[in-house]
Amino acid sequence: MEYLEYSEKIPVRAESYDVVVAGGGVAGVAAALTAVRSGKSAVLIEKSTMLGGLATLGLINLFVPMCNGRGTQIIFGLAEEFLRFSIKYGWAIIPDEWKDGQPKQPTEQRYIARFSPNIFAIALLQFLSDAGVKIFFDTQVTAPVMEGKHCKGVIIQGKSGREFLRGKMFIDVTGDGDIMRRAGMPVVIGDNFDIYAVKAITLESCKKAVELGRIEYAVVGRSGGGVNLYGKGQPADVPLWHGTDTDSMNEYFLHNQKLLFQKIKDEPNEAMEIVTLPGMPQTRTSCRIDGEYTLHVDDAYKHFDDSIGAIGDFERRDFLYEMPYRLLIHYGFDNIATAGRSAAGVGYAWDILRVIPPAIITGQAVGNAACAALDANTGIDRVSVAEVQKRQSQQNVMIHFDDALVPKDLKHSGEHFNNFDHV
Ligand SMILES: Cc1cc2nc3c(=O)[nH]c(=O)nc-3n(C[C@H](O)[C@H](O)[C@H](O)COP(=O)(O)OP(=O)(O)OC[C@H]3O[C@@H](n4cnc5c(N)ncnc54)[C@H](O)[C@@H]3O)c2cc1C
């Protein structure tokens, strides 16, 4: 490859933040909120024009189960707070059993919630800015400025052009590892199947909504590519997409919008409207940290001393995991860490980690870790995990699952739900 060497004088922004969060998806929102709630200054930099990332802008408006599939809630903390918040102002689909929180009786009905992505996004903005998070929209973090493995600040690019922004701790929750990759942190790049799900309305769906008096029934799905989590339906002639590659992402949008157009162009004009295209690529696994520990699917039912939160498995009843803090850091990098869909998991374990509720809990953990490290004047890679756990617990996160929830006969656990393969 040919390279250009180029130097440029970049304005330095006057302000500096304790915690700089790159990416305003659910993990980033959780990290920034946690930092300001702990009394630190935090800025959240988002390349699009709304909060929520894939959960809102990417039209993935469903919290996967936060319970064990037997009626016991596992995931709490900010995930619980965000779920409740997501259904407060817009339409909501939440099972009756879970409407008022933990059910009194055991139930196999899962604790899930579907919400209005746009209303959730604007409610989040109100919530976050009221809490004191500084937000830069329409601004991309383009590169970290490194001194060895220490990040001095980041180059951001908005309409004012490139600027240098100083900070103390940097959380890469871009989902694509934009800071980590450019900082020289070891990362793993993921392959992505072809999916492009959009929201539409039809005369039929609107009629149904009016009949039922429920606006959510007006919105129906349409798609360009429609490949599931396990690759079912991936056409042989369509490449796997790479969220970290400009050409691949351009091809992804070209291919999928053409495909969608072919599918809808002959439908009667007066009977169907596409109301929202995804504002970002629906890549599940773009880039993750090669962390100090990598979660494996066989880690089910294992306790970790450095767990920062317990989670379930959205596909399989009973299965329980703990997320070690080491999924979020790489030793030697003292002020960069990650969360959300860039936490370290391999294969299906990456899927277990990246979905909305665990992404929120890792975001919360990394926010707490950044603050604890600043308070102790140490690196985020060396912070006291006991202190992070203490803060997580005080914020209602379940750190270790209860062994009483582990099935006696593991051979018979994990009955497959078999209906979340689209996540
Ligand atoms: C097709 C599909 C279906 C899914 N289904 C479900 C489901 O049903 N339920 C569920 O719980 N989960 C589901 N998921 C997973 C879930 O939506 C995501 O993994 C989760 O929302 C990730 O949150 P995040 O904050 O880690 O990352 P993201 O939501 O990706 O947020 C990253 C944010 O960073 C911004 N950004 C990126 N680069 C930069 C940069 N350089 N500078 C500034 N900002 C930047 C982006 O615009 C985005 O807002 C699905 C995912 C996909 C792709």
PDBQT file of the ligand as one rigid body, heavy atoms in Angstrom, charges set to zero:
ROOT
HETATM    1  C1  LIG A 501     -28.949  -7.508  13.213  1.00  0.00    +0.000 C 
HETATM    2  C2  LIG A 501     -28.821  -7.391  14.700  1.00  0.00    +0.000 A 
HETATM    3  C3  LIG A 501     -29.840  -7.861  15.523  1.00  0.00    +0.000 A 
HETATM    4  C4  LIG A 501     -29.738  -7.721  16.901  1.00  0.00    +0.000 A 
HETATM    5  N1  LIG A 501     -30.775  -8.108  17.707  1.00  0.00    +0.000 NA
HETATM    6  C5  LIG A 501     -30.730  -7.862  19.033  1.00  0.00    +0.000 A 
HETATM    7  C6  LIG A 501     -31.877  -8.076  19.839  1.00  0.00    +0.000 A 
HETATM    8  O1  LIG A 501     -32.939  -8.471  19.363  1.00  0.00    +0.000 OA
HETATM    9  N2  LIG A 501     -31.776  -7.807  21.173  1.00  0.00    +0.000 N 
HETATM   10  C7  LIG A 501     -30.601  -7.392  21.744  1.00  0.00    +0.000 A 
HETATM   11  O2  LIG A 501     -30.554  -7.199  22.964  1.00  0.00    +0.000 OA
HETATM   12  N3  LIG A 501     -29.498  -7.170  20.987  1.00  0.00    +0.000 NA
HETATM   13  C8  LIG A 501     -29.548  -7.362  19.645  1.00  0.00    +0.000 A 
HETATM   14  N4  LIG A 501     -28.473  -7.065  18.865  1.00  0.00    +0.000 N 
HETATM   15  C9  LIG A 501     -27.220  -6.624  19.508  1.00  0.00    +0.000 C 
HETATM   16  C10 LIG A 501     -27.274  -5.202  20.031  1.00  0.00    +0.000 C 
HETATM   17  O3  LIG A 501     -28.149  -4.392  19.313  1.00  0.00    +0.000 OA
HETATM   18  C11 LIG A 501     -25.898  -4.532  20.027  1.00  0.00    +0.000 C 
HETATM   19  O4  LIG A 501     -24.866  -5.437  20.178  1.00  0.00    +0.000 OA
HETATM   20  C12 LIG A 501     -25.815  -3.504  21.144  1.00  0.00    +0.000 C 
HETATM   21  O5  LIG A 501     -26.868  -2.578  20.980  1.00  0.00    +0.000 OA
HETATM   22  C13 LIG A 501     -24.427  -2.871  21.087  1.00  0.00    +0.000 C 
HETATM   23  O6  LIG A 501     -24.350  -1.692  21.839  1.00  0.00    +0.000 OA
HETATM   24  P1  LIG A 501     -22.979  -0.885  21.872  1.00  0.00    +0.000 P 
HETATM   25  O7  LIG A 501     -23.242   0.348  22.637  1.00  0.00    +0.000 OA
HETATM   26  O8  LIG A 501     -21.892  -1.793  22.310  1.00  0.00    +0.000 OA
HETATM   27  O9  LIG A 501     -22.608  -0.556  20.354  1.00  0.00    +0.000 OA
HETATM   28  P2  LIG A 501     -23.409   0.219  19.233  1.00  0.00    +0.000 P 
HETATM   29  O10 LIG A 501     -24.853   0.157  19.457  1.00  0.00    +0.000 OA
HETATM   30  O11 LIG A 501     -22.864  -0.259  17.943  1.00  0.00    +0.000 OA
HETATM   31  O12 LIG A 501     -22.970   1.744  19.460  1.00  0.00    +0.000 OA
HETATM   32  C14 LIG A 501     -21.787   2.285  18.942  1.00  0.00    +0.000 C 
HETATM   33  C15 LIG A 501     -22.012   3.771  18.732  1.00  0.00    +0.000 C 
HETATM   34  O13 LIG A 501     -20.787   4.383  18.394  1.00  0.00    +0.000 OA
HETATM   35  C16 LIG A 501     -20.964   5.272  17.314  1.00  0.00    +0.000 C 
HETATM   36  N5  LIG A 501     -19.669   5.363  16.654  1.00  0.00    +0.000 N 
HETATM   37  C17 LIG A 501     -19.055   4.412  15.896  1.00  0.00    +0.000 A 
HETATM   38  N6  LIG A 501     -17.843   4.832  15.532  1.00  0.00    +0.000 NA
HETATM   39  C18 LIG A 501     -17.672   6.053  16.081  1.00  0.00    +0.000 A 
HETATM   40  C19 LIG A 501     -16.587   6.987  16.092  1.00  0.00    +0.000 A 
HETATM   41  N7  LIG A 501     -15.430   6.725  15.482  1.00  0.00    +0.000 N 
HETATM   42  N8  LIG A 501     -16.754   8.159  16.738  1.00  0.00    +0.000 NA
HETATM   43  C20 LIG A 501     -17.926   8.442  17.386  1.00  0.00    +0.000 A 
HETATM   44  N9  LIG A 501     -18.976   7.588  17.413  1.00  0.00    +0.000 NA
HETATM   45  C21 LIG A 501     -18.831   6.400  16.790  1.00  0.00    +0.000 A 
HETATM   46  C22 LIG A 501     -22.081   4.649  16.504  1.00  0.00    +0.000 C 
HETATM   47  O14 LIG A 501     -22.731   5.608  15.696  1.00  0.00    +0.000 OA
HETATM   48  C23 LIG A 501     -22.980   4.077  17.602  1.00  0.00    +0.000 C 
HETATM   49  O15 LIG A 501     -23.927   5.027  18.051  1.00  0.00    +0.000 OA
HETATM   50  C24 LIG A 501     -28.558  -7.149  17.474  1.00  0.00    +0.000 A 
HETATM   51  C25 LIG A 501     -27.543  -6.669  16.640  1.00  0.00    +0.000 A 
HETATM   52  C26 LIG A 501     -27.687  -6.773  15.262  1.00  0.00    +0.000 A 
HETATM   53  C27 LIG A 501     -26.610  -6.205  14.386  1.00  0.00    +0.000 C 
ENDROOT
TORSDOF 0
